Amino acid sequence: MEQRILELLNEIYPLDFVQIESVTEQMYRCTTEQEEFYARITNYKTYDEQLEEVTFTNFLYKEGFGVPPVISSLNGNLIEQMNLEGEVLTVLYRAAPGIHLPRNQWKPNVLKELGRQIGKLHCLSRKFEELETVKYRKDWYENEEYHFLTFIPKEETTIRQVAHGVLSTISELPKNHSTYGLLHGDLWLENILIDRDSNVTMIDFQDCERHYYLYDLAIPIYSALEYTFVGDGNLINYERSITKAIIDGYQEENNLSSDMLEKLPLFIKLKELFEYNSMHMNWDKENLTEEQIRIMNLYRSKIERDSINFKL
């Protein structure tokens, strides 16, 4: 399969690839004699959704923002179709600079720079939406991953109550030019590359959606708490320090009102419910592994215990 993909890429793009390597089920590292590229091959999103995504990221690139550029095909297209046991959509990116930082290097100074770049991203997003009508990237609540009450079992009454409260509260927040628009939507720290000069590059905009801008701040904080804290000091102080760093950086480039910033815990809770809901959506409930049961119970316990003190 990889050899067939290599042959097709060389037919479609003005490059001479000599090697290909699978990184994930839908991402392939492709190299020429001098450069490295990544081919995304998937039908995860429709053609129109992907085209709107790459039009957005190419706009960001041309504005000098840290995203990898999309390479046009010989036909001048940003997205091409390939036949691999059926039609699939292909997007080719030039490799982004930087690395995924080791866990112990996600310090407040790095996260402050990340916050600054998120602030810049949202300013450019507003500019993009002034120039282009977003037709195909959905509002967040249209995506089934947020349909918590559809997938979380009815017997989990406490979690369903929390989920209903979170969704209802967010639906009543002000939705205007300064609070809501097109954003990355999946800023896990694995989707962020840092170079030796601390420059930030964001990758994988495949889940970009229209949402409250605050959500793009909640996800990296959530991600850091889940995966980067390695035991120095304590988790509460770590959370405070990285949250302050991200917000301080963001405020250097953009502004969120104090009323919205007070809702940050609400959006972190939304992300937590999103992850728990995804387990119910994607795992085989009749054949859960011990590890899946352990993870699901940890999430369930945290959400249920936090419900006592969580104020909507």
PAKE-965715 format. One line per field, with one value per residue (C-alpha): x, y, z; residue in three letters; residue number from 1. Coordinates in steps of 0.05 Angstrom, whole numbers, plus 5000, padded with zeros to 4 digits. Example, Ala and Ser with C-alpha at 12.3 -4.5 7.8 and 13.67 -1.06 7.14 Angstrom:
2
px	[5246  5273]
py	[4910  4979]
pz	[5156  5143]
tido	[ALA  SER]
zase	[1  2]
//
This chain:
312
px	[5000  5055  5091  5025  5015  5086  5074  5008  5038  5094  5041  4999  5051  5110  5159  5202  5188  5238  5211  5146  5131  5064  5059  4985  4929  4918  4985  5047  5117  5143  5214  5249  5325  5324  5258  5205  5130  5068  5010  4942  4900  4830  4755  4746  4716  4681  4716  4681  4699  4772  4776  4750  4800  4861  4837  4837  4906  4937  4908  4941  5007  5005  4992  5057  5025  5059  5024  5052  5035  4993  5027  4986  4982  5004  4931  4935  4890  4898  4861  4866  4830  4867  4841  4864  4813  4763  4768  4805  4823  4895  4927  5002  5038  5110  5139  5133  5194  5203  5190  5139  5169  5185  5134  5181  5194  5122  5139  5100  5146  5131  5057  5056  5082  5030  4976  5003  4999  4928  4910  4941  4904  4837  4852  4868  4807  4763  4798  4788  4713  4707  4735  4705  4638  4648  4597  4622  4660  4605  4586  4612  4544  4528  4583  4559  4619  4582  4516  4530  4459  4455  4514  4523  4479  4414  4433  4492  4445  4496  4541  4481  4458  4527  4529  4460  4481  4546  4513  4455  4501  4547  4487  4467  4535  4542  4560  4591  4651  4696  4676  4659  4687  4730  4785  4832  4787  4837  4899  4927  5000  5014  4987  5038  5111  5165  5231  5297  5278  5211  5172  5104  5075  5004  4986  4924  4867  4823  4774  4771  4701  4662  4663  4676  4748  4757  4755  4822  4851  4817  4844  4919  4908  4869  4922  4979  4944  4930  4997  5054  5055  5109  5107  5146  5112  5037  4984  4943  5001  5020  4950  4950  5017  5002  4933  4961  5016  4969  4919  4975  5004  4935  4920  4983  4951  4877  4825  4774  4729  4736  4665  4686  4752  4712  4680  4746  4730  4664  4701  4752  4692  4664  4728  4727  4656  4676  4731  4685  4631  4681  4695  4621  4619  4681  4694  4661  4620  4611  4685  4720  4792  4814  4852  4790  4747  4800  4803  4728  4719  4771  4735  4668  4693  4723  4662  4615  4658  4669  4594  4587  4629  4623  4580  4543]
py	[5000  5050  5036  5049  5114  5136  5123  5162  5221  5225  5226  5280  5329  5367  5331  5269  5228  5173  5146  5141  5120  5111  5156  5143  5109  5173  5209  5191  5221  5230  5251  5276  5278  5346  5357  5325  5328  5298  5270  5266  5213  5207  5214  5235  5300  5315  5348  5415  5412  5397  5450  5503  5479  5483  5549  5575  5547  5573  5641  5637  5617  5676  5721  5696  5652  5587  5532  5485  5506  5462  5441  5448  5389  5391  5408  5468  5436  5438  5372  5313  5247  5181  5111  5065  5010  5066  5142  5180  5253  5275  5338  5348  5392  5415  5390  5441  5464  5444  5384  5357  5381  5329  5331  5364  5423  5449  5505  5570  5610  5563  5562  5638  5639  5588  5633  5692  5652  5629  5702  5718  5659  5685  5755  5725  5680  5742  5772  5709  5708  5780  5759  5690  5660  5596  5547  5477  5479  5465  5501  5459  5437  5406  5354  5290  5287  5340  5303  5277  5257  5213  5170  5172  5117  5138  5103  5150  5202  5246  5254  5266  5321  5353  5347  5379  5436  5449  5449  5492  5543  5549  5556  5619  5654  5715  5696  5754  5775  5779  5714  5664  5643  5594  5563  5503  5463  5408  5443  5383  5395  5339  5386  5439  5441  5484  5501  5519  5593  5578  5592  5557  5518  5490  5428  5385  5434  5377  5389  5464  5489  5550  5554  5601  5624  5606  5532  5539  5560  5505  5447  5459  5470  5405  5371  5395  5372  5303  5289  5336  5342  5296  5305  5368  5409  5396  5393  5451  5500  5474  5486  5557  5573  5547  5578  5646  5638  5621  5676  5728  5709  5711  5780  5807  5794  5791  5806  5765  5799  5782  5754  5704  5686  5667  5613  5577  5521  5510  5498  5452  5413  5412  5381  5329  5310  5309  5257  5215  5217  5196  5133  5115  5130  5093  5036  4968  4968  4893  4879  4932  4917  4924  4988  5018  5002  5033  5097  5102  5093  5146  5196  5177  5184  5252  5280  5253  5277  5346  5354  5368  5432  5450  5512  5525]
pz	[5000  5018  4952  4914  4952  4935  4861  4862  4899  4847  4793  4826  4856  4825  4871  4867  4929  4944  5009  5047  5119  5155  5216  5232  5194  5155  5156  5117  5121  5050  5032  4971  4967  5002  5038  5081  5071  5102  5062  5096  5063  5092  5082  5155  5129  5064  5005  5020  5093  5078  5025  5073  5125  5079  5050  5122  5140  5075  5092  5160  5128  5080  5139  5171  5223  5244  5205  5151  5080  5034  4969  4906  4858  4786  4771  4818  4870  4945  4952  4905  4900  4899  4887  4943  4948  4938  4931  4985  4992  4996  5024  5021  5072  5076  5141  5197  5237  5309  5353  5402  5467  5520  5577  5626  5580  5578  5626  5637  5591  5532  5548  5551  5479  5460  5490  5450  5386  5401  5410  5343  5312  5334  5308  5240  5244  5250  5191  5150  5167  5144  5076  5069  5087  5127  5099  5114  5180  5230  5294  5351  5376  5308  5316  5348  5395  5435  5435  5505  5522  5460  5478  5554  5583  5616  5681  5690  5718  5753  5692  5647  5694  5692  5616  5609  5655  5618  5549  5572  5606  5545  5498  5536  5532  5487  5416  5379  5338  5398  5432  5377  5310  5271  5314  5316  5361  5379  5408  5445  5459  5408  5355  5373  5350  5383  5351  5386  5385  5419  5355  5354  5295  5300  5260  5247  5236  5213  5270  5263  5278  5298  5374  5431  5427  5500  5480  5445  5512  5552  5510  5519  5593  5597  5555  5599  5662  5631  5600  5618  5694  5720  5795  5810  5864  5860  5806  5833  5830  5762  5736  5764  5733  5664  5663  5681  5630  5573  5590  5598  5530  5498  5525  5492  5423  5435  5487  5523  5574  5647  5644  5591  5625  5687  5644  5631  5681  5644  5579  5611  5638  5567  5542  5597  5579  5505  5521  5563  5510  5457  5497  5495  5420  5398  5447  5442  5506  5504  5499  5539  5559  5631  5612  5580  5641  5686  5644  5638  5713  5728  5683  5712  5783  5770  5736  5789  5847  5816  5805  5879  5875  5801  5794  5729]
tido	[MET  GLU  GLN  ARG  ILE  LEU  GLU  LEU  LEU  ASN  GLU  ILE  TYR  PRO  LEU  ASP  PHE  VAL  GLN  ILE  GLU  SER  VAL  THR  GLU  GLN  MET  TYR  ARG  CYS  THR  THR  GLU  GLN  GLU  GLU  PHE  TYR  ALA  ARG  ILE  THR  ASN  TYR  LYS  THR  TYR  ASP  GLU  GLN  LEU  GLU  GLU  VAL  THR  PHE  THR  ASN  PHE  LEU  TYR  LYS  GLU  GLY  PHE  GLY  VAL  PRO  PRO  VAL  ILE  SER  SER  LEU  ASN  GLY  ASN  LEU  ILE  GLU  GLN  MET  ASN  LEU  GLU  GLY  GLU  VAL  LEU  THR  VAL  LEU  TYR  ARG  ALA  ALA  PRO  GLY  ILE  HIS  LEU  PRO  ARG  ASN  GLN  TRP  LYS  PRO  ASN  VAL  LEU  LYS  GLU  LEU  GLY  ARG  GLN  ILE  GLY  LYS  LEU  HIS  CYS  LEU  SER  ARG  LYS  PHE  GLU  GLU  LEU  GLU  THR  VAL  LYS  TYR  ARG  LYS  ASP  TRP  TYR  GLU  ASN  GLU  GLU  TYR  HIS  PHE  LEU  THR  PHE  ILE  PRO  LYS  GLU  GLU  THR  THR  ILE  ARG  GLN  VAL  ALA  HIS  GLY  VAL  LEU  SER  THR  ILE  SER  GLU  LEU  PRO  LYS  ASN  HIS  SER  THR  TYR  GLY  LEU  LEU  HIS  GLY  ASP  LEU  TRP  LEU  GLU  ASN  ILE  LEU  ILE  ASP  ARG  ASP  SER  ASN  VAL  THR  MET  ILE  ASP  PHE  GLN  ASP  CYS  GLU  ARG  HIS  TYR  TYR  LEU  TYR  ASP  LEU  ALA  ILE  PRO  ILE  TYR  SER  ALA  LEU  GLU  TYR  THR  PHE  VAL  GLY  ASP  GLY  ASN  LEU  ILE  ASN  TYR  GLU  ARG  SER  ILE  THR  LYS  ALA  ILE  ILE  ASP  GLY  TYR  GLN  GLU  GLU  ASN  ASN  LEU  SER  SER  ASP  MET  LEU  GLU  LYS  LEU  PRO  LEU  PHE  ILE  LYS  LEU  LYS  GLU  LEU  PHE  GLU  TYR  ASN  SER  MET  HIS  MET  ASN  TRP  ASP  LYS  GLU  ASN  LEU  THR  GLU  GLU  GLN  ILE  ARG  ILE  MET  ASN  LEU  TYR  ARG  SER  LYS  ILE  GLU  ARG  ASP  SER  ILE  ASN  PHE  LYS  LEU]
zase	[1  2  3  4  5  6  7  8  9  10  11  12  13  14  15  16  17  18  19  20  21  22  23  24  25  26  27  28  29  30  31  32  33  34  35  36  37  38  39  40  41  42  43  44  45  46  47  48  49  50  51  52  53  54  55  56  57  58  59  60  61  62  63  64  65  66  67  68  69  70  71  72  73  74  75  76  77  78  79  80  81  82  83  84  85  86  87  88  89  90  91  92  93  94  95  96  97  98  99  100  101  102  103  104  105  106  107  108  109  110  111  112  113  114  115  116  117  118  119  120  121  122  123  124  125  126  127  128  129  130  131  132  133  134  135  136  137  138  139  140  141  142  143  144  145  146  147  148  149  150  151  152  153  154  155  156  157  158  159  160  161  162  163  164  165  166  167  168  169  170  171  172  173  174  175  176  177  178  179  180  181  182  183  184  185  186  187  188  189  190  191  192  193  194  195  196  197  198  199  200  201  202  203  204  205  206  207  208  209  210  211  212  213  214  215  216  217  218  219  220  221  222  223  224  225  226  227  228  229  230  231  232  233  234  235  236  237  238  239  240  241  242  243  244  245  246  247  248  249  250  251  252  253  254  255  256  257  258  259  260  261  262  263  264  265  266  267  268  269  270  271  272  273  274  275  276  277  278  279  280  281  282  283  284  285  286  287  288  289  290  291  292  293  294  295  296  297  298  299  300  301  302  303  304  305  306  307  308  309  310  311  312]
//
